[in-house]
Amino acid sequence: MQNFEKLGQELERMGKTEEIKRLAQSEDMQKIGRMVDAKAVESAAKSGDSEALRRMLSQVLSTDEGKKLAESVTKLMQGK
């Protein structure tokens, strides 16, 4: 959890929090949210099952919406 807090602080320091919020509210992100089983993600995260989390992420990133999201996040983090 501490890593997420550090990530949040870094995004805030970079002035990216509003852009992340807009991205999270995008149509593509809404579609991704409907694809993901939140309980499965929570269970894998709580148990430390990184392989299950990796599989879930791979499934999301294999979709058009996931690819667009990954591209948007990459651009955002590079400041483009």
Secondary structure as UniProt FT lines:
FT   HELIX           2..13
FT   TURN            14..15
FT   HELIX           17..24
FT   HELIX           27..35
FT   HELIX           38..47
FT   HELIX           50..61
FT   HELIX           64..78
//
